[in-house]
């Protein structure tokens, strides 16, 4: 005999774009998102007995996102994700948990003739803002925010030495190297008891995202980095200080390696150490360094 032990379903890759028109100034603002909704609850019979009466169709979930976007602000995305999740849990008595993931795509206002253009934008990188909200019946709303695909590089100001060496170690120590990574940063908010609590702190979400992004860029650039591990810890610590409602912060940073090329075989051409100017960018394998930092008193992960 077998039994269904876990089930969820929903709509993935819901593309949504909303424009806000300021009639007073003629300025327009745009937001583009990709949304995923997943529902859990008393839905076993749809799997085990072909009982579709308990299924909130995935197309219904898509249309719900469009309607809620028309009726509510879609920024900050944390609030919109909470609105969507809360809707499913409150509307359908047999749905007890709703997972909502929102990816906000980057559109930056154009500057034309030295002034911000009122309705023109450009995509200045693949960086995305990511939000995941889970609404649980009777147990509040949890929200995780993040930054992903933020590609950064500095040509000096990074070292890596003093690490463990044994018979398997070939990597040389270095006191000056290129440091590049694609930043994945996240922070977990305190659990909100109800949607009204999320609405009450709405401005905090954008403030935390802006602070986390600036902390990441500033620390990356300014820190004389002894290791990726130490630099990412400093970033987490600053995010917790900047956002009192955040309970933990985390980073996942892959090394984007740039290797020196020995060109001495060609007429003694010097291109290593202090003479290095031409490098070979590497794809893989790569180092991957991760950490989570919580406030003191919270359980270690």
N, C-alpha and C positions, 0 to 999 in steps of 0.2 A: 504493500500500500504506500501511497505517496500523499504529501500534503503541500499546499502552497504556503510558503513561509515569508515571502516578501513580494510586494507588488506596488508599482507606481507607474503612471503613464501621463503623457501630456503632449504639448506641442513645442517643438524645437525650431530655432531659426525663424522666429517671427520678426520680420523686418518692419520697423516703424519709424516714421519721420514726422516731426511736428514743427510747425512754424508759429512763432509768436509775433504778432504785428502790433507795434506801438503806434496807434493812430496820431498821437500828439506830436511825435518826432519823425514819423515815417521810417523809423528803424525797425528791422526785423531780426529776430534771433532764431536759430535753428538747432534742433536736436535730432540725432539719428541713433537708433538703438537696435540691438538684436536681443530678443527675449526668448527664454525657455521657461515653460511652466510644467510642473510635474505634481500630480495629485496622489494622495494616499488616503485610505479610509476603508469603509465597508464595501469593498469592490471585488471580494474573492469570487463571488458567483459569476462575474463576467468572464473569469478565467476558467473556472471549474465546471460551470453549468451553462455557459453561453447565454447568460442573463445580461443583456445589454441595458436593462432598465436602470442599472446603477452607474452607467458610463456617462460622464459629462464629456461629450464628444470633443476631440482635440480641435476641431474647427470652431466649436463653441468657445473654447479657451482662447483661440486666436481672436475671434470677434470681440470677446470680452475685453481683451487688452486694447483693441482699437477704441471701443466705446469708453473705457475708463480713461484713456489718453485724451479723448475729446472732453470729458467731464472734469478732469483733474489736471494739475500741473504734472509734468513728467520729470521735472527737476526739483530738488536733487533726486537722482535715481534711487537712492535708499528709500525715500518716501514713496515713490511710485511703486517700487517692488513691494513695499509693505501694504500699499493700497490693494494691489492685485492679489497678494496672498490672503489678506484679510477678507476680501470679497468672496473668494472661493470657500473659505472655511465657514463664513457666516451665511452664505447663500444656500449651500448644499449641506443638509444635516448629516449626510452619510460620509462627507469628506472631512477628515480630521486633521489633515496636514497638507500644506501647499508650499512647494519649493518654487521660488522665482529667481532666475538668474538674468541679470541685465548687463549687456555690454554696451557702453556708450562710445560711439566712434567720434574721432576728433575732427571738428570743423573749426577753423580759426578765421576770424574776420580779416578781410583784405584791407591793406592800407593803400589808398590811391590819392595821389597828389598831397601826400603827407597827412591825410585824414582817414580815420576808420570809415570804410564804405558801409552804407546802411543796409545792404542786402547781398553782399558778395563774400564768399568764403573760399578757403583752400585747405586741402588735407596736408598738414605739415609733419607727416610721420605716421607710423602704424601704431603708436601708443594708444591704449584703450583704458577706459575706466570700467571696473568690474564691480558689480554688487550682487550678493546672494542673500536673499531673505527667506526665512522659513517661518510661516505662520502655523502655530499649533493650537488646536482647539483647547481652551482652558489653560494654556501654558505660555501665552504671549508670543512675541515676535523676536526672533534673533536675526541680526544683520551683520554681514561681513562685507567690508569694502576693500577695494584694492586698485592697484595700478599694475598694468602688464604691458609687455612689449616696448618698454622705454629703453632704447638703445643708447648707451653712453660709452665714452672712451676718453682716457687721458694718456698723453704720450710720455709722462714721467710722474714722479711722486708716488710710486708704489714699489714695495720691496717684498721679498719673501725669503727669509733665511732663519736658521736656528731650528728648523724642523727635524723631526726624528730621522735618523739615517741608520740603515742596516744593510745587509747583503743584497737586498732587493732594490736599493735606492740608486737611481742614476741621475736624477734631477739635480742640476747645480744650484747653489744658492745665488741669489741676486739681490743687490741693493738698489737697483733702478730698473724698472721694467714698464712696458705698456700695460695698462689695466683697462679692459673693456668687458662689459657685461650687458645682458638684456634684463632689465630690472623687472622682477615680479615681487610686489610688495603688497601686504594685506594687513588689515587691522579689524579686530572683532569688537563690536560694541556690546555694552551691557544689554541684557535682555529687557525688552520693553513689554510691559504687562498688557498694553492695548494699543490700538492704532493711534488714539489721541495722544499718547506719550511720544510717539514718533513724530506726529505733526507738531507738537509743542517745541521740539528741538530741531526743527527742519533746517535752520541756517547752520547748525553745527556740522552737518554732513559735508557741505561744500568747504567750510573752513578747515575741517580735518583733511580733506583731500588736497586742498591747496597747501596746507602745512606739510603734509607727508611728502608731497611732490617736491617742494622747495627744500625740505630737510634732506631728501635723497640727493638732489642735485648739488646743493651746497656742500654737504659732507663728502660726497664723492670727489668734488673738485678740490676742496681745501685740505682734507685729511692727508697727512703724510702716512700713507697706509702701510702698516707692517704686515697686514694680511687682509684678505677679504673678510675673514671671520670677525676680526676686531672692528673693521669699518662698519659692517652691517649691524653689529651690536650697538655701536654708537648711534646709528640711525634709528633703531628700534627704541632706544632709551629716550631719544628726543621726541619721537612721535607720542609716546606715553605722556611725556611732560606737556606736550602741546594740546592734547585732546583728553580731558579728564573723564569723559564718558567711554573711552576706549579701554578695554580690559587687557588686550594683548596685541602685539605687533609682530609681524614676521616678514622675512625676506627669503627668496630663493634666487640665487645669483649664479648663473653659469659663466665660467671663464670663456671669454672669446680670445683665443690665443693668437699672438703675432710673434712668429719666430724669426730670429736673426738668420741671415743667409751668409754663409762663408764664401766670399768671392776671391779669396787669396789665390786660388788656382789660376785666376786670370791676371797675370802680370803683377801679382802681389797686392791686388786691390784690397784695401782695408775696409771691412764692413761689419765688424763685430765689436762688442764692448762699447767703449766711448766713441768709436768710429761708425757705429751702426746707423744707417739712414734708410736702407731698403729692407723691408720685412716681407715675410710670406704669411698672409692671413690664413688661419686654420679653421676648418669646419668641425671636425671631431677626430678623436675623442676629446672631451673637454671636462675640466673640473666642474663640480656642481656643489655649491655651499649653501646650506640652509640653516635658519635658526628662528625660534620663537621666543619672545621676551614678554613676560607677564609682570604685572604689578606685584610687589612683595606681599606675601600672604596667600597668593593664588597657588594652586597646585602646579608642580612642574609637570610638563608633558613628557 
